[in-house]
Amino acid sequence: MVISSLRLALEWFELIRQSRYRLQHSHTQPDLELLDAETIVVVGSFSAPKWAVFRCPGNCSTVYRLSLNADQSPHWRVSVDWLGRPSCSPSIHQKSACHAHFWIRAGRVQQCRDNGCVVARDHKA
Ligand SMILES: [Zn+2]
C-alpha cells in the first residue's frame, strides 16, 4: 500500500513515467469478464508461478496466457521492481490478431520495431 502510494506520487510529479500495468497474484484463473486492460494476473504460487494472464495492449484485446513454467517452451518470466511495476521477458508477439509486438518493462509497453498495430501509451523499444 505504501509502495503503491509512493509510485503514484512519483508518477503524479512526473518523476517516473506512468505505469500501464499492475501485478496481481491469484491461485486460480481470473474471470476474463472482469479482467481489465491494466492488470497482469500471475496465476499460481509465488514460488511456482504458472501463467501470466493479461489483455493485449493493442487494439484486439486478446487475452494472453503466457506460460511461466521454465520447463515448457516457450515460456516467459515476470519480475517486479521495488515500486511494484511488472516487467515481462522475452517480448510478446501477437501473430494472429493485431500483430502487436512489444515488451513490458517497468509496467510500461514498449513497441518493437516490427510492431504491427497501434498500442496506446508506449514508445519504440
Ligand atoms: Zn492485440
Backbone and ligand atoms as CSV (ligand in chain L), in Angstrom:
chain,resi,resn,atom,element,x,y,z
A,1,MET,N,N,0.825,-1.197,0.000
A,1,MET,CA,C,0.000,0.000,0.000
A,1,MET,C,C,0.865,1.256,0.000
A,2,VAL,N,N,1.881,1.287,0.869
A,2,VAL,CA,C,2.781,2.434,0.934
A,2,VAL,C,C,3.559,2.559,-0.369
A,3,ILE,N,N,4.011,1.415,-0.873
A,3,ILE,CA,C,4.788,1.424,-2.118
A,3,ILE,C,C,3.927,1.904,-3.281
A,4,SER,N,N,2.687,1.406,-3.373
A,4,SER,CA,C,1.842,1.842,-4.498
A,4,SER,C,C,1.515,3.334,-4.369
A,5,SER,N,N,1.349,3.839,-3.154
A,5,SER,CA,C,1.124,5.277,-2.965
A,5,SER,C,C,2.357,6.067,-3.378
A,6,LEU,N,N,3.535,5.557,-3.024
A,6,LEU,CA,C,4.782,6.221,-3.415
A,6,LEU,C,C,4.907,6.244,-4.936
A,7,ARG,N,N,4.604,5.116,-5.593
A,7,ARG,CA,C,4.679,5.047,-7.053
A,7,ARG,C,C,3.718,6.056,-7.680
A,8,LEU,N,N,2.493,6.117,-7.182
A,8,LEU,CA,C,1.515,7.065,-7.713
A,8,LEU,C,C,1.980,8.509,-7.529
A,9,ALA,N,N,2.601,8.805,-6.367
A,9,ALA,CA,C,3.103,10.166,-6.132
A,9,ALA,C,C,4.237,10.489,-7.107
A,10,LEU,N,N,5.149,9.542,-7.294
A,10,LEU,CA,C,6.257,9.764,-8.238
A,10,LEU,C,C,5.740,9.949,-9.660
A,11,GLU,N,N,4.685,9.195,-10.012
A,11,GLU,CA,C,4.087,9.361,-11.347
A,11,GLU,C,C,3.390,10.717,-11.451
A,12,TRP,N,N,2.692,11.113,-10.397
A,12,TRP,CA,C,1.950,12.375,-10.421
A,12,TRP,C,C,2.892,13.566,-10.589
A,13,PHE,N,N,4.040,13.514,-9.898
A,13,PHE,CA,C,5.029,14.585,-10.024
A,13,PHE,C,C,5.905,14.419,-11.261
A,14,GLU,N,N,5.600,13.407,-12.065
A,14,GLU,CA,C,6.322,13.110,-13.305
A,14,GLU,C,C,7.803,12.868,-13.072
A,15,LEU,N,N,8.118,12.270,-11.920
A,15,LEU,CA,C,9.494,11.883,-11.641
A,15,LEU,C,C,9.784,10.523,-12.257
A,16,ILE,N,N,8.745,9.725,-12.450
A,16,ILE,CA,C,8.851,8.483,-13.195
A,16,ILE,C,C,7.675,8.448,-14.168
A,17,ARG,N,N,7.810,7.621,-15.212
A,17,ARG,CA,C,6.729,7.503,-16.181
A,17,ARG,C,C,5.582,6.685,-15.598
A,18,GLN,N,N,4.386,7.005,-16.064
A,18,GLN,CA,C,3.198,6.325,-15.563
A,18,GLN,C,C,3.171,4.870,-16.024
A,19,SER,N,N,2.891,3.962,-15.107
A,19,SER,CA,C,2.783,2.542,-15.420
A,19,SER,C,C,1.453,2.251,-16.080
A,20,ARG,N,N,1.469,1.366,-17.043
A,20,ARG,CA,C,0.219,0.905,-17.636
A,20,ARG,C,C,-0.314,-0.288,-16.847
A,21,TYR,N,N,0.584,-1.217,-16.545
A,21,TYR,CA,C,0.181,-2.468,-15.902
A,21,TYR,C,C,0.521,-2.488,-14.417
A,22,ARG,N,N,-0.313,-3.171,-13.676
A,22,ARG,CA,C,-0.022,-3.510,-12.286
A,22,ARG,C,C,-0.132,-5.025,-12.170
A,23,LEU,N,N,0.496,-5.572,-11.151
A,23,LEU,CA,C,0.541,-7.028,-10.994
A,23,LEU,C,C,-0.413,-7.476,-9.901
A,24,GLN,N,N,-1.029,-8.620,-10.140
A,24,GLN,CA,C,-1.934,-9.217,-9.160
A,24,GLN,C,C,-1.631,-10.715,-9.140
A,25,HIS,N,N,-1.658,-11.311,-7.964
A,25,HIS,CA,C,-1.447,-12.755,-7.856
A,25,HIS,C,C,-2.772,-13.449,-7.587
A,26,SER,N,N,-2.908,-14.655,-8.118
A,26,SER,CA,C,-4.106,-15.445,-7.885
A,26,SER,C,C,-3.742,-16.929,-7.930
A,27,HIS,N,N,-4.390,-17.711,-7.097
A,27,HIS,CA,C,-4.159,-19.155,-7.140
A,27,HIS,C,C,-5.023,-19.820,-8.206
A,28,THR,N,N,-6.004,-19.063,-8.729
A,28,THR,CA,C,-6.896,-19.607,-9.753
A,28,THR,C,C,-6.925,-18.685,-10.968
A,29,GLN,N,N,-7.375,-19.220,-12.092
A,29,GLN,CA,C,-7.501,-18.419,-13.307
A,29,GLN,C,C,-8.459,-17.249,-13.048
A,30,PRO,N,N,-8.135,-16.073,-13.551
A,30,PRO,CA,C,-9.037,-14.938,-13.334
A,30,PRO,C,C,-10.292,-15.055,-14.191
A,31,ASP,N,N,-11.339,-14.409,-13.735
A,31,ASP,CA,C,-12.563,-14.303,-14.518
A,31,ASP,C,C,-12.288,-13.313,-15.647
A,32,LEU,N,N,-12.280,-13.801,-16.880
A,32,LEU,CA,C,-11.897,-12.959,-18.009
A,32,LEU,C,C,-12.883,-11.823,-18.241
A,33,GLU,N,N,-14.124,-12.007,-17.807
A,33,GLU,CA,C,-15.104,-10.922,-17.933
A,33,GLU,C,C,-14.719,-9.733,-17.053
A,34,LEU,N,N,-13.985,-10.008,-15.971
A,34,LEU,CA,C,-13.600,-8.956,-15.026
A,34,LEU,C,C,-12.168,-8.472,-15.227
A,35,LEU,N,N,-11.426,-9.097,-16.147
A,35,LEU,CA,C,-10.025,-8.733,-16.356
A,35,LEU,C,C,-9.938,-7.399,-17.102
A,36,ASP,N,N,-9.374,-6.396,-16.440
A,36,ASP,CA,C,-9.270,-5.084,-17.096
A,36,ASP,C,C,-7.991,-5.016,-17.927
A,37,ALA,N,N,-7.795,-3.897,-18.596
A,37,ALA,CA,C,-6.674,-3.737,-19.535
A,37,ALA,C,C,-5.374,-3.355,-18.841
A,38,GLU,N,N,-5.400,-3.134,-17.517
A,38,GLU,CA,C,-4.205,-2.667,-16.811
A,38,GLU,C,C,-3.643,-3.679,-15.825
A,39,THR,N,N,-4.186,-4.890,-15.798
A,39,THR,CA,C,-3.761,-5.862,-14.798
A,39,THR,C,C,-3.113,-7.073,-15.449
A,40,ILE,N,N,-1.966,-7.469,-14.905
A,40,ILE,CA,C,-1.342,-8.746,-15.245
A,40,ILE,C,C,-1.576,-9.652,-14.051
A,41,VAL,N,N,-2.288,-10.745,-14.266
A,41,VAL,CA,C,-2.552,-11.688,-13.187
A,41,VAL,C,C,-1.560,-12.840,-13.305
A,42,VAL,N,N,-0.736,-13.021,-12.265
A,42,VAL,CA,C,0.151,-14.174,-12.214
A,42,VAL,C,C,-0.596,-15.263,-11.464
A,43,VAL,N,N,-0.844,-16.373,-12.159
A,43,VAL,CA,C,-1.603,-17.477,-11.599
A,43,VAL,C,C,-0.629,-18.508,-11.045
A,44,GLY,N,N,-0.887,-18.957,-9.808
A,44,GLY,CA,C,-0.028,-19.935,-9.155
A,44,GLY,C,C,0.531,-19.344,-7.884
A,45,SER,N,N,1.449,-20.079,-7.278
A,45,SER,CA,C,2.048,-19.597,-6.030
A,45,SER,C,C,3.221,-18.669,-6.348
A,46,PHE,N,N,3.700,-17.953,-5.336
A,46,PHE,CA,C,4.856,-17.083,-5.537
A,46,PHE,C,C,6.079,-17.905,-5.946
A,47,SER,N,N,6.228,-19.095,-5.360
A,47,SER,CA,C,7.411,-19.899,-5.656
A,47,SER,C,C,7.282,-20.686,-6.954
A,48,ALA,N,N,6.047,-20.935,-7.397
A,48,ALA,CA,C,5.847,-21.702,-8.626
A,48,ALA,C,C,4.739,-21.072,-9.469
A,49,PRO,N,N,5.025,-19.896,-10.050
A,49,PRO,CA,C,4.005,-19.257,-10.897
A,49,PRO,C,C,3.795,-20.062,-12.168
A,50,LYS,N,N,2.539,-20.135,-12.614
A,50,LYS,CA,C,2.217,-20.957,-13.787
A,50,LYS,C,C,1.934,-20.137,-15.033
A,51,TRP,N,N,1.139,-19.076,-14.887
A,51,TRP,CA,C,0.692,-18.318,-16.042
A,51,TRP,C,C,0.719,-16.829,-15.747
A,52,ALA,N,N,0.932,-16.044,-16.788
A,52,ALA,CA,C,0.696,-14.596,-16.737
A,52,ALA,C,C,-0.476,-14.337,-17.673
A,53,VAL,N,N,-1.555,-13.788,-17.130
A,53,VAL,CA,C,-2.786,-13.568,-17.892
A,53,VAL,C,C,-3.051,-12.069,-17.949
A,54,PHE,N,N,-3.166,-11.539,-19.163
A,54,PHE,CA,C,-3.455,-10.111,-19.328
A,54,PHE,C,C,-3.972,-9.857,-20.733
A,55,ARG,N,N,-4.535,-8.663,-20.911
A,55,ARG,CA,C,-5.081,-8.289,-22.221
A,55,ARG,C,C,-4.015,-7.611,-23.074
A,56,CYS,N,N,-4.083,-7.877,-24.360
A,56,CYS,CA,C,-3.176,-7.254,-25.326
A,56,CYS,C,C,-3.338,-5.742,-25.251
A,57,PRO,N,N,-2.230,-4.998,-25.245
A,57,PRO,CA,C,-2.331,-3.541,-25.233
A,57,PRO,C,C,-2.674,-2.963,-26.605
A,58,GLY,N,N,-2.707,-3.827,-27.620
A,58,GLY,CA,C,-3.089,-3.371,-28.960
A,58,GLY,C,C,-4.601,-3.262,-29.077
A,59,ASN,N,N,-5.071,-3.193,-30.272
A,59,ASN,CA,C,-6.499,-2.951,-30.480
A,59,ASN,C,C,-7.344,-4.214,-30.541
A,60,CYS,N,N,-6.776,-5.386,-30.239
A,60,CYS,CA,C,-7.558,-6.624,-30.342
A,60,CYS,C,C,-8.101,-7.095,-28.997
A,61,SER,N,N,-7.535,-6.643,-27.886
A,61,SER,CA,C,-7.936,-7.049,-26.532
A,61,SER,C,C,-7.845,-8.554,-26.305
A,62,THR,N,N,-7.048,-9.242,-27.120
A,62,THR,CA,C,-6.808,-10.664,-26.911
A,62,THR,C,C,-6.286,-10.898,-25.496
A,63,VAL,N,N,-6.740,-11.970,-24.862
A,63,VAL,CA,C,-6.222,-12.327,-23.547
A,63,VAL,C,C,-5.037,-13.264,-23.743
A,64,TYR,N,N,-3.885,-12.850,-23.250
A,64,TYR,CA,C,-2.690,-13.693,-23.286
A,64,TYR,C,C,-2.652,-14.573,-22.053
A,65,ARG,N,N,-2.243,-15.811,-22.271
A,65,ARG,CA,C,-1.953,-16.731,-21.170
A,65,ARG,C,C,-0.540,-17.226,-21.417
A,66,LEU,N,N,0.423,-16.486,-20.895
A,66,LEU,CA,C,1.821,-16.824,-21.131
A,66,LEU,C,C,2.286,-17.804,-20.068
A,67,SER,N,N,2.919,-18.879,-20.503
A,67,SER,CA,C,3.447,-19.851,-19.558
A,67,SER,C,C,4.649,-19.269,-18.834
A,68,LEU,N,N,4.659,-19.434,-17.521
A,68,LEU,CA,C,5.800,-19.021,-16.700
A,68,LEU,C,C,6.587,-20.241,-16.230
A,69,ASN,N,N,6.198,-21.395,-16.734
A,69,ASN,CA,C,6.846,-22.659,-16.364
A,69,ASN,C,C,8.135,-22.821,-17.171
A,70,ALA,N,N,9.269,-22.740,-16.486
A,70,ALA,CA,C,10.563,-22.799,-17.166
A,70,ALA,C,C,10.804,-24.141,-17.844
A,71,ASP,N,N,10.016,-25.155,-17.509
A,71,ASP,CA,C,10.179,-26.466,-18.149
A,71,ASP,C,C,9.455,-26.538,-19.482
A,72,GLN,N,N,8.655,-25.521,-19.811
A,72,GLN,CA,C,7.924,-25.502,-21.077
A,72,GLN,C,C,8.575,-24.520,-22.042
A,73,SER,N,N,8.341,-24.747,-23.314
A,73,SER,CA,C,8.845,-23.837,-24.330
A,73,SER,C,C,7.719,-23.497,-25.287
A,74,PRO,N,N,7.423,-22.234,-25.541
A,74,PRO,CA,C,8.114,-21.084,-24.951
A,74,PRO,C,C,7.597,-20.789,-23.549
A,75,HIS,N,N,8.375,-20.035,-22.816
A,75,HIS,CA,C,7.921,-19.543,-21.521
A,75,HIS,C,C,8.472,-18.140,-21.306
A,76,TRP,N,N,7.837,-17.419,-20.401
A,76,TRP,CA,C,8.211,-16.049,-20.111
A,76,TRP,C,C,8.563,-15.932,-18.634
A,77,ARG,N,N,9.121,-14.797,-18.276
A,77,ARG,CA,C,9.463,-14.521,-16.889
A,77,ARG,C,C,8.866,-13.167,-16.532
A,78,VAL,N,N,8.179,-13.098,-15.419
A,78,VAL,CA,C,7.623,-11.841,-14.934
A,78,VAL,C,C,8.379,-11.457,-13.668
A,79,SER,N,N,8.872,-10.251,-13.645
A,79,SER,CA,C,9.547,-9.739,-12.463
A,79,SER,C,C,8.884,-8.425,-12.047
A,80,VAL,N,N,9.184,-7.998,-10.844
A,80,VAL,CA,C,8.588,-6.780,-10.307
A,80,VAL,C,C,9.696,-5.955,-9.670
A,81,ASP,N,N,9.720,-4.657,-9.971
A,81,ASP,CA,C,10.733,-3.810,-9.340
A,81,ASP,C,C,10.247,-3.344,-7.967
A,82,TRP,N,N,11.054,-2.553,-7.282
A,82,TRP,CA,C,10.741,-2.183,-5.896
A,82,TRP,C,C,9.506,-1.304,-5.791
A,83,LEU,N,N,9.068,-0.724,-6.917
A,83,LEU,CA,C,7.838,0.073,-6.903
A,83,LEU,C,C,6.625,-0.746,-7.325
A,84,GLY,N,N,6.814,-2.051,-7.477
A,84,GLY,CA,C,5.693,-2.923,-7.835
A,84,GLY,C,C,5.344,-2.906,-9.307
A,85,ARG,N,N,6.245,-2.396,-10.153
A,85,ARG,CA,C,5.978,-2.330,-11.596
A,85,ARG,C,C,6.450,-3.618,-12.260
A,86,PRO,N,N,5.560,-4.300,-12.984
A,86,PRO,CA,C,5.937,-5.572,-13.589
A,86,PRO,C,C,6.707,-5.407,-14.903
A,87,SER,N,N,7.607,-6.344,-15.134
A,87,SER,CA,C,8.295,-6.470,-16.413
A,87,SER,C,C,8.130,-7.909,-16.870
A,88,CYS,N,N,8.131,-8.104,-18.177
A,88,CYS,CA,C,7.940,-9.436,-18.743
A,88,CYS,C,C,8.965,-9.646,-19.841
A,89,SER,N,N,9.596,-10.810,-19.817
A,89,SER,CA,C,10.541,-11.112,-20.885
A,89,SER,C,C,10.434,-12.591,-21.257
A,90,PRO,N,N,10.703,-12.956,-22.504
A,90,PRO,CA,C,11.063,-12.066,-23.605
A,90,PRO,C,C,9.853,-11.258,-24.083
A,91,SER,N,N,9.969,-10.650,-25.255
A,91,SER,CA,C,8.885,-9.845,-25.805
A,91,SER,C,C,7.675,-10.719,-26.133
A,92,ILE,N,N,6.537,-10.072,-26.306
A,92,ILE,CA,C,5.287,-10.758,-26.669
A,92,ILE,C,C,4.956,-10.357,-28.105
A,93,HIS,N,N,4.704,-11.351,-28.949
A,93,HIS,CA,C,4.419,-11.085,-30.357
A,93,HIS,C,C,3.083,-11.724,-30.715
A,94,GLN,N,N,2.073,-10.886,-30.931
A,94,GLN,CA,C,0.734,-11.346,-31.310
A,94,GLN,C,C,0.739,-11.534,-32.827
A,95,LYS,N,N,0.744,-12.776,-33.268
A,95,LYS,CA,C,0.897,-13.041,-34.697
A,95,LYS,C,C,-0.422,-13.285,-35.412
A,96,SER,N,N,-1.507,-13.499,-34.684
A,96,SER,CA,C,-2.751,-13.870,-35.363
A,96,SER,C,C,-3.817,-12.774,-35.355
A,97,ALA,N,N,-3.767,-11.872,-34.423
A,97,ALA,CA,C,-4.846,-10.873,-34.347
A,97,ALA,C,C,-4.345,-9.499,-34.786
A,98,CYS,N,N,-3.828,-8.707,-33.872
A,98,CYS,CA,C,-3.473,-7.318,-34.209
A,98,CYS,C,C,-2.009,-7.147,-34.598
A,99,HIS,N,N,-1.215,-8.189,-34.471
A,99,HIS,CA,C,0.210,-8.163,-34.836
A,99,HIS,C,C,1.046,-7.251,-33.938
A,100,ALA,N,N,0.590,-7.059,-32.721
A,100,ALA,CA,C,1.390,-6.290,-31.763
A,100,ALA,C,C,2.654,-7.080,-31.421
A,101,HIS,N,N,3.743,-6.364,-31.270
A,101,HIS,CA,C,4.999,-6.961,-30.810
A,101,HIS,C,C,5.601,-5.968,-29.832
A,102,PHE,N,N,5.727,-6.372,-28.592
A,102,PHE,CA,C,6.065,-5.400,-27.548
A,102,PHE,C,C,6.746,-6.078,-26.368
A,103,TRP,N,N,7.395,-5.244,-25.564
A,103,TRP,CA,C,7.946,-5.630,-24.275
A,103,TRP,C,C,7.099,-4.964,-23.195
A,104,ILE,N,N,7.063,-5.545,-22.031
A,104,ILE,CA,C,6.525,-4.869,-20.852
A,104,ILE,C,C,7.707,-4.654,-19.924
A,105,ARG,N,N,8.023,-3.386,-19.690
A,105,ARG,CA,C,9.160,-3.049,-18.842
A,105,ARG,C,C,8.717,-1.977,-17.851
A,106,ALA,N,N,8.935,-2.255,-16.570
A,106,ALA,CA,C,8.554,-1.320,-15.500
A,106,ALA,C,C,7.113,-0.867,-15.650
A,107,GLY,N,N,6.237,-1.811,-15.998
A,107,GLY,CA,C,4.810,-1.526,-16.091
A,107,GLY,C,C,4.374,-0.837,-17.366
A,108,ARG,N,N,5.325,-0.548,-18.249
A,108,ARG,CA,C,5.015,0.169,-19.480
A,108,ARG,C,C,5.181,-0.735,-20.699
A,109,VAL,N,N,4.453,-0.383,-21.757
A,109,VAL,CA,C,4.539,-1.118,-23.014
A,109,VAL,C,C,5.548,-0.423,-23.906
A,110,GLN,N,N,6.494,-1.185,-24.411
A,110,GLN,CA,C,7.462,-0.656,-25.371
A,110,GLN,C,C,7.327,-1.448,-26.661
A,111,GLN,N,N,6.952,-0.758,-27.722
A,111,GLN,CA,C,6.776,-1.415,-29.023
A,111,GLN,C,C,8.120,-1.856,-29.579
A,112,CYS,N,N,8.108,-3.012,-30.231
A,112,CYS,CA,C,9.270,-3.428,-31.009
A,112,CYS,C,C,9.187,-2.760,-32.374
A,113,ARG,N,N,10.291,-2.711,-33.068
A,113,ARG,CA,C,10.326,-2.022,-34.359
A,113,ARG,C,C,9.383,-2.650,-35.382
A,114,ASP,N,N,9.131,-3.943,-35.261
A,114,ASP,CA,C,8.236,-4.600,-36.219
A,114,ASP,C,C,6.805,-4.707,-35.697
A,115,ASN,N,N,6.471,-3.905,-34.688
A,115,ASN,CA,C,5.110,-3.891,-34.173
A,115,ASN,C,C,4.133,-3.561,-35.302
A,116,GLY,N,N,3.001,-4.284,-35.332
A,116,GLY,CA,C,2.071,-4.121,-36.442
A,116,GLY,C,C,0.778,-3.435,-36.106
A,117,CYS,N,N,0.670,-2.779,-34.957
A,117,CYS,CA,C,-0.595,-2.122,-34.620
A,117,CYS,C,C,-0.344,-0.921,-33.723
A,118,VAL,N,N,-1.402,-0.188,-33.483
A,118,VAL,CA,C,-1.324,0.973,-32.591
A,118,VAL,C,C,-1.453,0.479,-31.160
A,119,VAL,N,N,-0.498,0.833,-30.340
A,119,VAL,CA,C,-0.518,0.475,-28.929
A,119,VAL,C,C,-0.515,1.785,-28.148
A,120,ALA,N,N,-1.492,1.932,-27.293
A,120,ALA,CA,C,-1.634,3.177,-26.537
A,120,ALA,C,C,-0.534,3.332,-25.506
A,121,ARG,N,N,-0.158,4.569,-25.243
A,121,ARG,CA,C,0.790,4.937,-24.185
A,121,ARG,C,C,2.075,4.116,-24.229
A,122,ASP,N,N,2.825,4.226,-25.246
A,122,ASP,CA,C,4.072,3.485,-25.318
A,122,ASP,C,C,5.058,4.243,-26.184
A,123,HIS,N,N,6.189,3.645,-26.397
A,123,HIS,CA,C,7.186,4.234,-27.270
A,123,HIS,C,C,8.018,3.111,-27.876
A,124,LYS,N,N,8.795,3.450,-28.890
A,124,LYS,CA,C,9.624,2.444,-29.562
A,124,LYS,C,C,10.684,1.917,-28.616
A,125,ALA,N,N,10.925,0.593,-28.676
A,125,ALA,CA,C,11.970,-0.017,-27.854
A,125,ALA,C,C,13.333,0.264,-28.464
L,1,ZN,ZN,ZN,-3.653,-7.072,-29.852
